[in-house]
Amino acid sequence: MPGHISDEMRALAIVGVCIVFGVLTLIAIVVALFKRLDDRWQAHEAALAGQLTSRTQNIDDTTLLLITAAAATVVGGRFRVRRIHRLLPMRTKRTPWSSQGRLILQGSHSISRKRGSR
């Protein structure tokens, strides 16, 4: 009979449907896990951003203005100073070794000047 479905074909169809739904369920679980991880990551970043904006300014406006002007003179353009932090605490004694290392590090950064704008 051409319209008759055998028991083997029926079992194969049931197994196929179960595999398809099983894989779709697994994909849904993985997507939900990634969404949960992403939500946690975004909440963590929002908390860090809130902490950063709640910090008080511990440098006076004149010093900030002078540092910005000096940087603008060296770079030769407009820019925004986002962060200034002290490399060493004020009470830390500077040694010749640390001063030399810092001098080499800062000297390795070459800043090209814009040509023709004098």
C-alpha positions as a Markdown table, in Angstrom:
| # | Residue | x | y | z |
|---|---|---|---|---|
| 1 | Met | 0.0 | 0.0 | 0.0 |
| 2 | Pro | 1.5 | 3.4 | -1.0 |
| 3 | Gly | -0.4 | 5.4 | 1.7 |
| 4 | His | 0.6 | 3.2 | 4.6 |
| 5 | Ile | 3.3 | 4.4 | 7.1 |
| 6 | Ser | 5.3 | 1.6 | 8.6 |
| 7 | Asp | 6.2 | 1.5 | 12.3 |
| 8 | Glu | 9.8 | 2.1 | 11.4 |
| 9 | Met | 9.0 | 5.2 | 9.5 |
| 10 | Arg | 6.8 | 6.5 | 12.3 |
| 11 | Ala | 9.6 | 5.8 | 14.9 |
| 12 | Leu | 12.1 | 7.6 | 12.7 |
| 13 | Ala | 9.8 | 10.6 | 12.3 |
| 14 | Ile | 9.2 | 10.8 | 16.0 |
| 15 | Val | 13.0 | 10.6 | 16.8 |
| 16 | Gly | 13.7 | 13.3 | 14.1 |
| 17 | Val | 11.1 | 15.7 | 15.6 |
| 18 | Cys | 12.5 | 15.0 | 19.1 |
| 19 | Ile | 16.1 | 15.8 | 18.0 |
| 20 | Val | 15.0 | 19.0 | 16.3 |
| 21 | Phe | 13.1 | 20.2 | 19.4 |
| 22 | Gly | 15.9 | 19.1 | 21.6 |
| 23 | Val | 18.5 | 21.2 | 19.6 |
| 24 | Leu | 16.1 | 24.2 | 19.5 |
| 25 | Thr | 15.7 | 23.9 | 23.3 |
| 26 | Leu | 19.5 | 23.8 | 23.7 |
| 27 | Ile | 19.9 | 26.9 | 21.5 |
| 28 | Ala | 17.3 | 28.7 | 23.5 |
| 29 | Ile | 19.1 | 27.9 | 26.8 |
| 30 | Val | 22.4 | 29.1 | 25.4 |
| 31 | Val | 20.9 | 32.4 | 24.1 |
| 32 | Ala | 19.2 | 32.9 | 27.5 |
| 33 | Leu | 22.5 | 32.3 | 29.3 |
| 34 | Phe | 24.3 | 34.8 | 27.1 |
| 35 | Lys | 21.5 | 37.4 | 27.7 |
| 36 | Arg | 21.9 | 36.9 | 31.5 |
| 37 | Leu | 25.7 | 37.3 | 31.3 |
| 38 | Asp | 25.3 | 40.4 | 29.1 |
| 39 | Asp | 22.8 | 41.9 | 31.6 |
| 40 | Arg | 25.2 | 41.2 | 34.5 |
| 41 | Trp | 28.1 | 42.8 | 32.5 |
| 42 | Gln | 26.0 | 45.9 | 31.7 |
| 43 | Ala | 25.0 | 46.2 | 35.3 |
| 44 | His | 28.6 | 45.9 | 36.4 |
| 45 | Glu | 29.7 | 48.6 | 33.9 |
| 46 | Ala | 26.9 | 50.9 | 35.1 |
| 47 | Ala | 28.0 | 50.5 | 38.7 |
| 48 | Leu | 31.6 | 51.3 | 37.7 |
| 49 | Ala | 30.5 | 54.3 | 35.8 |
| 50 | Gly | 28.5 | 55.5 | 38.8 |
| 51 | Gln | 31.6 | 55.1 | 41.0 |
| 52 | Leu | 33.8 | 57.0 | 38.6 |
| 53 | Thr | 31.4 | 60.0 | 38.5 |
| 54 | Ser | 31.0 | 60.1 | 42.2 |
| 55 | Arg | 34.7 | 60.7 | 42.8 |
| 56 | Thr | 35.7 | 64.1 | 44.1 |
| 57 | Gln | 38.2 | 66.2 | 42.4 |
| 58 | Asn | 41.4 | 66.3 | 44.4 |
| 59 | Ile | 43.3 | 68.7 | 42.1 |
| 60 | Asp | 42.7 | 72.4 | 42.0 |
| 61 | Asp | 41.4 | 74.1 | 38.9 |
| 62 | Thr | 44.6 | 76.1 | 38.3 |
| 63 | Thr | 46.7 | 73.0 | 38.2 |
| 64 | Leu | 44.3 | 71.3 | 35.9 |
| 65 | Leu | 44.3 | 74.3 | 33.6 |
| 66 | Leu | 48.1 | 74.4 | 33.5 |
| 67 | Ile | 48.4 | 70.7 | 32.8 |
| 68 | Thr | 45.8 | 71.0 | 30.0 |
| 69 | Ala | 47.6 | 74.0 | 28.5 |
| 70 | Ala | 50.9 | 72.3 | 28.6 |
| 71 | Ala | 49.5 | 69.2 | 26.9 |
| 72 | Ala | 47.8 | 71.3 | 24.3 |
| 73 | Thr | 51.1 | 73.1 | 23.6 |
| 74 | Val | 52.9 | 69.8 | 23.1 |
| 75 | Val | 50.3 | 68.1 | 21.1 |
| 76 | Gly | 49.4 | 71.2 | 19.1 |
| 77 | Gly | 45.6 | 71.0 | 19.1 |
| 78 | Arg | 42.4 | 70.8 | 21.0 |
| 79 | Phe | 41.5 | 67.8 | 23.1 |
| 80 | Arg | 39.8 | 66.8 | 26.3 |
| 81 | Val | 41.7 | 65.7 | 29.5 |
| 82 | Arg | 39.7 | 62.8 | 30.8 |
| 83 | Arg | 41.9 | 61.7 | 33.7 |
| 84 | Ile | 44.9 | 62.9 | 35.6 |
| 85 | His | 46.5 | 60.7 | 38.2 |
| 86 | Arg | 49.6 | 60.9 | 40.2 |
| 87 | Leu | 52.2 | 58.2 | 39.3 |
| 88 | Leu | 53.7 | 58.1 | 42.8 |
| 89 | Pro | 52.1 | 59.1 | 46.1 |
| 90 | Met | 53.4 | 62.4 | 47.5 |
| 91 | Arg | 55.2 | 60.7 | 50.4 |
| 92 | Thr | 57.1 | 58.2 | 48.2 |
| 93 | Lys | 60.8 | 58.9 | 47.9 |
| 94 | Arg | 61.9 | 59.1 | 44.3 |
| 95 | Thr | 65.0 | 57.0 | 43.5 |
| 96 | Pro | 67.4 | 57.6 | 40.6 |
| 97 | Trp | 66.3 | 54.2 | 39.3 |
| 98 | Ser | 62.6 | 55.0 | 39.1 |
| 99 | Ser | 63.3 | 58.5 | 37.7 |
| 100 | Gln | 65.5 | 57.1 | 35.0 |
| 101 | Gly | 62.9 | 54.5 | 34.1 |
| 102 | Arg | 60.2 | 57.0 | 33.9 |
| 103 | Leu | 62.3 | 59.3 | 31.8 |
| 104 | Ile | 63.0 | 56.5 | 29.3 |
| 105 | Leu | 59.4 | 55.6 | 29.2 |
| 106 | Gln | 58.2 | 59.1 | 28.6 |
| 107 | Gly | 60.9 | 59.8 | 26.0 |
| 108 | Ser | 59.9 | 56.7 | 24.0 |
| 109 | His | 56.5 | 58.4 | 23.2 |
| 110 | Ser | 57.1 | 60.5 | 20.1 |
| 111 | Ile | 54.5 | 63.1 | 19.3 |
| 112 | Ser | 54.5 | 64.4 | 15.7 |
| 113 | Arg | 53.7 | 68.0 | 15.2 |
| 114 | Lys | 51.3 | 69.2 | 12.6 |
| 115 | Arg | 53.2 | 70.7 | 9.7 |
| 116 | Gly | 52.3 | 74.0 | 8.0 |
| 117 | Ser | 50.2 | 75.4 | 10.9 |
| 118 | Arg | 52.6 | 78.0 | 12.5 |
